[in-house]
Amino acid sequence: MRMAQGSKGATEYWNEYTLIASQTGMDDATLTYHLMTGFKTELQDAWGMDGSDSQDPQFVATWGIKKETKMAAIKHNTSWDNKQWNNRIVRNLEKSKWDLSTSER
């Protein structure tokens, strides 16, 4: 059985996976292996770092959905913070240029 998350979210991938997996008759360990190898590389790497060895596909799917949500939130907050920081720098530079130009007169 070869499925991959691709551009889908973890929830959509899990929903499709369960439809197909329920018809295979594979044991939980095998299903978990195929589920995990189908996740995006980011999630596979995170799984390795978290150090879990669960053989329960439901546990792994729930973990993947939560982890993907956390990773997206962190990515969003980091990019938002960078944008805010860059905007602050630009405003401060513009203000300091104005302060310099008015003090030279």
DSSP file (Angstrom, degrees, kcal/mol; ACC not computed):
  #  RESIDUE AA STRUCTURE BP1 BP2  ACC     N-H-->O    O-->H-N    N-H-->O    O-->H-N    TCO  KAPPA ALPHA  PHI   PSI    X-CA   Y-CA   Z-CA
    1    1 A M              0   0    0      0, 0.0     2,-0.5     0, 0.0    20,-0.0   0.000 360.0 360.0 360.0 122.2    0.0    0.0    0.0
    2    2 A R        +     0   0    0      2,-0.0     2,-0.3    36,-0.0    33,-0.1  -0.929 360.0 150.9-127.0 109.2    1.5    3.3   -1.1
    3    3 A M        -     0   0    0     -2,-0.5     2,-0.4    31,-0.3     3,-0.1  -0.942  20.8-162.7-129.6 153.9   -0.1    6.6   -0.2
    4    4 A A        -     0   0    0     -2,-0.3    35,-0.2     1,-0.1     4,-0.1  -0.992  25.3-134.5-138.9 148.0    1.4   10.0    0.4
    5    5 A Q    >   +     0   0    0     33,-3.5     3,-2.0    -2,-0.4    34,-0.1   0.885  44.5 165.6 -65.4 -39.6    0.1   13.1    2.1
    6    6 A G  T 3  S-     0   0    0     32,-0.4    -1,-0.2     1,-0.3    34,-0.1  -0.345  71.2 -20.9  58.6-131.4    1.4   15.3   -0.8
    7    7 A S  T 3  S+     0   0    0     -3,-0.1    -1,-0.3    -2,-0.1    -2,-0.1   0.432 113.7 106.3 -90.8   0.9   -0.1   18.8   -0.6
    8    8 A K  S <  S-     0   0    0     -3,-2.0     2,-0.1    -4,-0.1    -3,-0.0  -0.363  76.3-107.3 -75.8 158.0   -3.0   17.7    1.5
    9    9 A G     >  -     0   0    0      1,-0.1     4,-2.4    -2,-0.1     5,-0.2  -0.374  33.7-105.3 -75.3 165.2   -3.3   18.5    5.2
   10   10 A A  H  > S+     0   0    0      1,-0.2     4,-2.5     2,-0.2     5,-0.2   0.852 119.7  54.3 -62.7 -35.4   -2.8   15.7    7.7
   11   11 A T  H  > S+     0   0    0      2,-0.2     4,-2.4     1,-0.2    -1,-0.2   0.935 110.4  44.7 -65.2 -46.1   -6.5   15.5    8.4
   12   12 A E  H  > S+     0   0    0      2,-0.2     4,-2.3     1,-0.2     5,-0.2   0.914 113.4  51.2 -64.4 -42.5   -7.4   15.0    4.8
   13   13 A Y  H  X S+     0   0    0     -4,-2.4     4,-2.7     1,-0.2    -2,-0.2   0.928 110.7  48.8 -59.4 -45.8   -4.6   12.4    4.4
   14   14 A W  H  X S+     0   0    0     -4,-2.5     4,-2.7     2,-0.2    -2,-0.2   0.907 109.4  52.3 -62.0 -42.8   -5.8   10.5    7.4
   15   15 A N  H  X S+     0   0    0     -4,-2.4     4,-1.2     1,-0.2    -1,-0.2   0.921 114.5  41.8 -60.8 -44.4   -9.4   10.5    6.2
   16   16 A E  H  X S+     0   0    0     -4,-2.3     4,-1.6     1,-0.2    -1,-0.2   0.898 113.3  54.5 -67.7 -40.0   -8.4    9.0    2.8
   17   17 A Y  H  X S+     0   0    0     -4,-2.7     4,-3.4    -5,-0.2     5,-0.3   0.912 104.8  52.4 -61.3 -44.9   -5.9    6.7    4.5
   18   18 A T  H  X S+     0   0    0     -4,-2.7     4,-1.8     1,-0.2    -1,-0.2   0.851 105.2  56.0 -64.0 -34.0   -8.5    5.1    6.8
   19   19 A L  H  < S+     0   0    0     -4,-1.2     4,-0.3    -5,-0.2    -1,-0.2   0.928 117.5  33.8 -62.1 -44.1  -10.8    4.4    3.9
   20   20 A I  H >< S+     0   0    0     -4,-1.6     3,-1.5     1,-0.2     4,-0.3   0.906 115.8  55.2 -78.0 -43.1   -8.2    2.4    2.1
   21   21 A A  H >X S+     0   0    0     -4,-3.4     3,-1.5     1,-0.3     4,-0.7   0.826  97.4  64.7 -62.6 -32.3   -6.5    0.9    5.1
   22   22 A S  T 3< S+     0   0    0     -4,-1.8    -1,-0.3     1,-0.3    -2,-0.2   0.714 103.2  49.1 -65.3 -17.8   -9.7   -0.6    6.4
   23   23 A Q  T <4 S+     0   0    0     -3,-1.5    -1,-0.3    -4,-0.3    -2,-0.2   0.434  96.6  71.3 -99.6  -0.6   -9.8   -2.8    3.4
   24   24 A T  T <4 S-     0   0    0     -3,-1.5    -2,-0.2    -4,-0.3    -1,-0.1   0.791  83.3-140.2 -90.0 -28.2   -6.3   -4.2    3.5
   25   25 A G     <  +     0   0    0     -4,-0.7     2,-0.1     1,-0.2    -3,-0.1   0.632  48.4 150.8  75.9  13.1   -6.4   -6.5    6.6
   26   26 A M        -     0   0    0     -5,-0.4    -1,-0.2     1,-0.1    -2,-0.1  -0.413  48.5-108.6 -75.9 154.0   -2.9   -5.3    7.7
   27   27 A D     >  -     0   0    0     -2,-0.1     4,-2.5    -3,-0.1     5,-0.2  -0.317  33.8-101.4 -76.0 167.1   -2.0   -5.3   11.3
   28   28 A D  H  > S+     0   0    0      1,-0.2     4,-2.9     2,-0.2     5,-0.2   0.869 119.6  54.7 -59.9 -40.4   -1.6   -2.0   13.3
   29   29 A A  H  > S+     0   0    0      2,-0.2     4,-2.1     1,-0.2    -1,-0.2   0.913 111.8  44.1 -61.6 -42.5    2.2   -1.9   13.1
   30   30 A T  H  > S+     0   0    0      2,-0.2     4,-2.4    -3,-0.2    -2,-0.2   0.908 114.0  50.0 -68.6 -42.7    2.2   -2.3    9.3
   31   31 A L  H  X S+     0   0    0     -4,-2.5     4,-2.6     1,-0.2    -2,-0.2   0.907 110.9  50.0 -61.6 -41.6   -0.6    0.3    8.9
   32   32 A T  H  X S+     0   0    0     -4,-2.9     4,-2.9    23,-0.3     5,-0.2   0.911 109.0  52.2 -63.9 -42.5    1.4    2.7   11.2
   33   33 A Y  H  X S+     0   0    0     -4,-2.1     4,-2.5    -5,-0.2    -2,-0.2   0.942 113.0  43.7 -58.3 -48.9    4.5    2.2    9.1
   34   34 A H  H  X S+     0   0    0     -4,-2.4     4,-0.9     2,-0.2   -31,-0.3   0.878 113.6  51.6 -66.9 -37.4    2.7    3.0    5.9
   35   35 A L  H >X S+     0   0    0     -4,-2.6     4,-0.8    -5,-0.2     3,-0.5   0.948 112.7  45.1 -61.6 -48.7    0.9    6.0    7.4
   36   36 A M  H >< S+     0   0    0     -4,-2.9     3,-0.9     1,-0.2    -2,-0.2   0.896 110.1  52.5 -65.9 -41.3    4.1    7.5    8.7
   37   37 A T  H 3< S+     0   0    0     -4,-2.5    -1,-0.2     1,-0.2    -2,-0.2   0.698 107.7  54.9 -70.7 -15.5    6.1    7.0    5.5
   38   38 A G  H << S+     0   0    0     -4,-0.9   -33,-3.5    -3,-0.5   -32,-0.4   0.639  87.8  99.5 -88.4 -15.6    3.3    8.8    3.7
   39   39 A F  S << S-     0   0    0     -3,-0.9   -33,-0.0    -4,-0.8     5,-0.0  -0.259  90.0 -86.8 -64.7 157.8    3.5   11.8    5.9
   40   40 A K    >>  -     0   0    0      1,-0.1     4,-2.1   -34,-0.1     3,-0.5  -0.267  41.4-108.8 -59.2 153.5    5.3   14.9    4.6
   41   41 A T  H 3> S+     0   0    0      1,-0.2     4,-2.8     2,-0.2     5,-0.2   0.854 117.9  60.6 -56.2 -38.1    9.0   14.9    5.4
   42   42 A E  H 3> S+     0   0    0      1,-0.2     4,-2.2     2,-0.2    -1,-0.2   0.917 108.0  43.8 -56.7 -44.1    8.6   17.6    8.0
   43   43 A L  H <> S+     0   0    0     -3,-0.5     4,-2.5     2,-0.2    -1,-0.2   0.885 111.5  52.9 -71.1 -37.9    6.2   15.4   10.0
   44   44 A Q  H  X S+     0   0    0     -4,-2.1     4,-1.9     2,-0.2    -2,-0.2   0.920 111.3  47.2 -61.6 -42.5    8.5   12.4    9.6
   45   45 A D  H  X S+     0   0    0     -4,-2.8     4,-1.8     1,-0.2    -2,-0.2   0.913 111.6  50.2 -64.1 -42.9   11.4   14.4   11.0
   46   46 A A  H  X S+     0   0    0     -4,-2.2     4,-2.3    -5,-0.2    -2,-0.2   0.882 107.6  54.4 -63.6 -38.2    9.3   15.7   13.9
   47   47 A W  H  X>S+     0   0    0     -4,-2.5     4,-1.5     1,-0.2     5,-0.7   0.923 107.7  49.9 -60.7 -44.6    8.2   12.2   14.7
   48   48 A G  H  <5S+     0   0    0     -4,-1.9    -1,-0.2     1,-0.2    -2,-0.2   0.862 112.2  47.7 -62.5 -35.9   11.8   11.1   14.9
   49   49 A M  H  <5S+     0   0    0     -4,-1.8    -1,-0.2     1,-0.2    -2,-0.2   0.836 107.5  55.0 -74.8 -33.0   12.7   14.0   17.2
   50   50 A D  H  <5S-     0   0    0     -4,-2.3    -1,-0.2    -5,-0.2    -2,-0.2   0.771  98.3-143.9 -72.8 -24.7    9.7   13.4   19.5
   51   51 A G  T  <5 +     0   0    0     -4,-1.5     2,-0.2     1,-0.2    -3,-0.1   0.675  40.2 153.0  76.6  19.0   10.9    9.8   20.0
   52   52 A S      < -     0   0    0     -5,-0.7    -1,-0.2     1,-0.1    -2,-0.1  -0.517  28.4-169.8 -80.1 151.2    7.6    8.0   20.1
   53   53 A D        +     0   0    0     -2,-0.2    -1,-0.1     0, 0.0    -6,-0.0  -0.016  28.4 154.0-126.8  29.9    7.4    4.4   19.1
   54   54 A S        -     0   0    0      1,-0.1    -2,-0.0     2,-0.1     0, 0.0  -0.282  32.3-163.6 -62.7 142.9    3.6    3.9   19.0
   55   55 A Q        +     0   0    0    -23,-0.0   -23,-0.3   -24,-0.0    -1,-0.1   0.170  59.2 107.4-107.6  13.3    2.2    1.2   16.8
   56   56 A D     >  -     0   0    0      1,-0.2     4,-2.4   -24,-0.1     5,-0.2  -0.842  57.3-157.1 -98.4 113.2   -1.3    2.6   16.9
   57   57 A P  H  > S+     0   0    0      0, 0.0     4,-2.8     0, 0.0     5,-0.2   0.867  93.8  54.0 -57.9 -38.0   -2.3    4.3   13.6
   58   58 A Q  H  > S+     0   0    0      2,-0.2     4,-2.5     1,-0.2     5,-0.2   0.918 109.7  47.6 -63.1 -42.9   -5.0    6.4   15.4
   59   59 A F  H  > S+     0   0    0      2,-0.2     4,-2.6     1,-0.2    -1,-0.2   0.934 113.6  47.4 -61.4 -46.7   -2.4    7.7   17.8
   60   60 A V  H  X S+     0   0    0     -4,-2.4     4,-2.7     2,-0.2    -2,-0.2   0.899 112.7  49.1 -64.0 -41.3    0.1    8.5   15.0
   61   61 A A  H  X S+     0   0    0     -4,-2.8     4,-2.5     2,-0.2    -1,-0.2   0.928 112.3  47.4 -64.5 -45.3   -2.6   10.2   13.0
   62   62 A T  H  X S+     0   0    0     -4,-2.5     4,-2.4     1,-0.2     5,-0.2   0.916 112.9  49.7 -62.3 -43.1   -3.8   12.4   15.9
   63   63 A W  H  X S+     0   0    0     -4,-2.6     4,-3.0    -5,-0.2     5,-0.2   0.934 111.3  49.4 -58.4 -47.4   -0.2   13.2   16.7
   64   64 A G  H  X S+     0   0    0     -4,-2.7     4,-2.6     1,-0.2    -2,-0.2   0.885 110.8  48.9 -62.5 -41.0    0.5   14.2   13.0
   65   65 A I  H  X S+     0   0    0     -4,-2.5     4,-1.9     2,-0.2    -1,-0.2   0.933 115.2  44.0 -65.1 -46.2   -2.6   16.4   12.8
   66   66 A K  H  X S+     0   0    0     -4,-2.4     4,-2.4    -5,-0.2    -2,-0.2   0.917 114.8  49.1 -64.5 -43.1   -1.7   18.2   16.1
   67   67 A K  H  X S+     0   0    0     -4,-3.0     4,-2.9    -5,-0.2     5,-0.2   0.908 109.8  50.9 -65.0 -42.3    1.9   18.6   15.1
   68   68 A E  H  X S+     0   0    0     -4,-2.6     4,-2.3    -5,-0.2    -1,-0.2   0.905 110.8  49.8 -61.5 -40.6    1.1   19.9   11.7
   69   69 A T  H  X S+     0   0    0     -4,-1.9     4,-2.2     2,-0.2    -2,-0.2   0.921 112.6  46.7 -63.9 -44.3   -1.2   22.5   13.3
   70   70 A K  H  X S+     0   0    0     -4,-2.4     4,-2.6     2,-0.2     5,-0.2   0.917 112.1  50.4 -63.2 -43.4    1.5   23.5   15.7
   71   71 A M  H  X S+     0   0    0     -4,-2.9     4,-2.4     1,-0.2    -1,-0.2   0.891 110.9  49.2 -63.9 -38.9    4.1   23.8   13.0
   72   72 A A  H  X S+     0   0    0     -4,-2.3     4,-2.6    -5,-0.2    -1,-0.2   0.895 111.3  49.6 -66.7 -39.7    1.8   25.9   10.9
   73   73 A A  H  X S+     0   0    0     -4,-2.2     4,-2.9     2,-0.2     5,-0.2   0.917 112.3  47.3 -65.4 -43.0    1.1   28.2   13.8
   74   74 A I  H  X S+     0   0    0     -4,-2.6     4,-2.7     2,-0.2     5,-0.2   0.925 112.9  48.9 -63.7 -44.1    4.8   28.6   14.6
   75   75 A K  H  X S+     0   0    0     -4,-2.4     4,-2.3    -5,-0.2    -2,-0.2   0.916 113.5  47.1 -62.0 -42.8    5.6   29.3   10.9
   76   76 A H  H  X S+     0   0    0     -4,-2.6     4,-2.5     2,-0.2    -2,-0.2   0.936 114.2  46.3 -64.5 -46.7    2.8   31.9   10.7
   77   77 A N  H  X S+     0   0    0     -4,-2.9     4,-2.8     1,-0.2    -2,-0.2   0.888 112.5  50.5 -64.8 -39.0    3.8   33.6   14.0
   78   78 A T  H  X S+     0   0    0     -4,-2.7     4,-2.4    -5,-0.2    -1,-0.2   0.929 113.1  44.5 -65.3 -45.0    7.4   33.7   13.0
   79   79 A S  H  X S+     0   0    0     -4,-2.3     4,-2.2    -5,-0.2    -2,-0.2   0.885 114.2  50.7 -67.8 -36.4    6.7   35.2    9.5
   80   80 A W  H  X S+     0   0    0     -4,-2.5     4,-2.6     2,-0.2    -2,-0.2   0.931 111.1  48.3 -64.5 -44.8    4.3   37.6   11.1
   81   81 A D  H  X S+     0   0    0     -4,-2.8     4,-2.9     1,-0.2    -2,-0.2   0.901 110.7  51.1 -62.2 -40.9    6.9   38.7   13.7
   82   82 A N  H  X S+     0   0    0     -4,-2.4     4,-2.8     2,-0.2    -1,-0.2   0.910 110.7  48.7 -63.2 -41.5    9.5   39.1   11.0
   83   83 A K  H  X S+     0   0    0     -4,-2.2     4,-2.7     2,-0.2    -2,-0.2   0.933 113.0  47.2 -63.2 -44.7    7.2   41.3    9.0
   84   84 A Q  H  X S+     0   0    0     -4,-2.6     4,-2.4     2,-0.2    -2,-0.2   0.916 112.9  49.3 -62.7 -42.5    6.4   43.4   12.0
   85   85 A W  H  X S+     0   0    0     -4,-2.9     4,-2.3     2,-0.2    -2,-0.2   0.931 111.7  48.3 -62.7 -45.5   10.1   43.6   12.9
   86   86 A N  H  X S+     0   0    0     -4,-2.8     4,-2.5     1,-0.2    -2,-0.2   0.908 111.1  50.8 -61.9 -42.1   11.0   44.7    9.4
   87   87 A N  H  X S+     0   0    0     -4,-2.7     4,-2.6     1,-0.2    -1,-0.2   0.904 109.8  50.6 -62.0 -40.7    8.2   47.3    9.3
   88   88 A R  H  X S+     0   0    0     -4,-2.4     4,-2.6     2,-0.2    -2,-0.2   0.912 110.1  49.8 -63.6 -42.4    9.4   48.7   12.6
   89   89 A I  H  X S+     0   0    0     -4,-2.3     4,-2.6     2,-0.2    -2,-0.2   0.932 111.6  48.4 -61.8 -45.9   13.0   48.9   11.3
   90   90 A V  H  X S+     0   0    0     -4,-2.5     4,-2.8     1,-0.2     5,-0.2   0.930 112.2  48.7 -61.7 -45.8   11.8   50.7    8.1
   91   91 A R  H  X S+     0   0    0     -4,-2.6     4,-2.5     1,-0.2    -1,-0.2   0.918 112.4  48.6 -60.6 -43.1    9.7   53.2   10.2
   92   92 A N  H  X S+     0   0    0     -4,-2.6     4,-2.7     2,-0.2    -1,-0.2   0.889 112.0  48.9 -65.6 -38.4   12.6   53.9   12.5
   93   93 A L  H  X S+     0   0    0     -4,-2.6     4,-2.3     2,-0.2    -2,-0.2   0.927 112.1  48.1 -65.9 -43.8   15.0   54.4    9.5
   94   94 A E  H  X S+     0   0    0     -4,-2.8     4,-2.1     2,-0.2    -2,-0.2   0.906 113.4  48.2 -62.5 -41.0   12.5   56.8    7.9
   95   95 A K  H  X S+     0   0    0     -4,-2.5     4,-2.8    -5,-0.2    -2,-0.2   0.919 110.9  49.9 -65.2 -43.6   12.0   58.6   11.1
   96   96 A S  H  X S+     0   0    0     -4,-2.7     4,-2.3     2,-0.2    -2,-0.2   0.862 109.5  52.1 -66.8 -33.6   15.8   58.9   11.7
   97   97 A K  H  X S+     0   0    0     -4,-2.3     4,-2.5     2,-0.2    -1,-0.2   0.922 111.8  46.7 -63.5 -43.0   16.3   60.2    8.1
   98   98 A W  H  X S+     0   0    0     -4,-2.1     4,-2.1     1,-0.2    -2,-0.2   0.920 111.8  50.3 -65.5 -42.9   13.6   62.9    8.8
   99   99 A D  H  X S+     0   0    0     -4,-2.8     4,-1.5     1,-0.2    -1,-0.2   0.899 112.9  46.9 -61.3 -41.3   15.2   63.8   12.2
  100  100 A L  H  X S+     0   0    0     -4,-2.3     4,-1.3     1,-0.2    -2,-0.2   0.899 111.4  50.5 -66.8 -41.7   18.6   64.1   10.5
  101  101 A S  H  < S+     0   0    0     -4,-2.5     4,-0.3     1,-0.2    -2,-0.2   0.857 113.2  45.2 -68.9 -33.9   17.3   66.2    7.6
  102  102 A T  H  < S+     0   0    0     -4,-2.1     3,-0.5     1,-0.2    -1,-0.2   0.790 111.3  52.7 -79.8 -26.9   15.5   68.6    9.9
  103  103 A S  H  < S+     0   0    0     -4,-1.5    -2,-0.2    -5,-0.2    -1,-0.2   0.717 100.4  62.4 -80.6 -19.4   18.4   69.0   12.3
  104  104 A E     <        0   0    0     -4,-1.3    -1,-0.2     1,-0.2    -2,-0.2   0.643 360.0 360.0 -78.1 -14.3   20.9   69.8    9.5
  105  105 A R              0   0    0     -3,-0.5    -1,-0.2    -4,-0.3    -2,-0.1   0.470 360.0 360.0 -80.1 360.0   19.0   73.0    8.6
